[in-house]
Amino acid sequence: MSVQNLQSNAIRGSYMHEIMDKTIDEIYADMVTVFGPGARDAFITKDGQPYYTRDGKEVIQSLKFDNELSMYILKIIYQAVFNQAKAVGDGTTTVAVLYTTLYRIIRMQIEKGMISFL
């Protein structure tokens, strides 16, 4: 018995890393604009209406991606932001910027060969 046309929906290797990197970069770019003393208002749509905010939780909640993996990454970061808002009530943008920055630093270290996984 031979199995033909067997396909997996798994995303691996450089294609997966490319999606992850682009997703993190997009989230970072959206969040850093509402971060810190030089923050600007973000224009989002809330309940079908235009809305301006500097709240990181509202900004990240408004983000959507076409890719399933990207939505999963967004969900992970949103959970951290949501828990920060629930526990402290502030610092949601900081958490999102921190997580995305940590990812970017770790990816850079891996590409330079400074970190490796067995």
N, C-alpha and C positions, 0 to 999 in steps of 0.2 A: 504494500500500500504506500503510495507516494502522496505527499502533501504539496499541492501546487497553489500558487497565488496566495500564499500566506503573507498577510501584511499586519503590521503592528501600528497602533496609533501613538506609540511612544515617541517622544521627542528627545533626542540625545545629541551629545557631542557639540561641535561648534555651532550648529544651528540652534540648539537649546541655549547656549551661552549668548549667542547673538540676540535672541528674543529677550532673555533675562536682562542683558546689558541695556538694550534699548528701553525696556520697560522701566528699569530703575532710573535711567537718565531722564525719562519723561516725568516720572513721579517727582524726582529731585527738582527738575526745572519748574514744575508747577508749584512745588512747596516752598522753594527758596525765595520766591517773589513775595511771599507773605511772612517771611522770617526776619526777626530782628528789628532793630530800631529804624532801619531804612525800608521797612516793609511797605508794599503798595497794596492797594485793594485788588482782589481777584474778582473778575467778572465770571460768574457762574449762572447756571439756570437752576432755580429751585422751585419746585411745584409748577413748572412750565413758565415761570416768570424770571426776567433778568434780575440778578441779585449781586450786590457787591459785598465782599466780606474779607476779613483778614484772619478768620478762624481756620486753622489747619484741618480740623475735623470736618468742617463743612466743605472745604476745598477737596480733600481726599475722597469724601463721600460722593462728590459730584463726578469724579473721574470714571471713565468707562474705556475699555479696550475691546477690540474685535477678536483678539486672540485669547483662547482659553487659558493658556499658561500665564499670560500677562494678567488676566483677571484673578488668577490664583495668587500671584505675587502681590497684586494690589490688595487682595483680601487679607493676606498675612500682615501687611503694613497697616491696613485699616484696623485690624484687631489690636495691634499695639497702640495705635492712636486712640481708639475707643477706650481701651483699658486705662490709658493715661488720663483721659477726660473724666472717666468714671471715678478714678482714685483721687485725682488731684484737682481736676477742674481747669487746669491750665497746662501749657507746655506741649500741646498736641503737635504743633508745627515742628517744635524742637525734636520730638520723637521721630517724626517722619524724616526730617533732614538727617538726623543721627543714623537711623537705620540705612538710608540710601547711601550716605557717605561711607559708612562701615563696609557695605557691600562693595562699593567702588574701590576702596583701599585694599580689601582682601583680594579682589579680582586682579588688581595691579600687582600685588605681591605674588600671586599665583603665576601670572604671565611672566614675571621676572625670574621665576624659579625659586623664590625665597620661601614659598610654602608649597608643600606637595602632600598629596593624599595617597595612601597606599591602596 
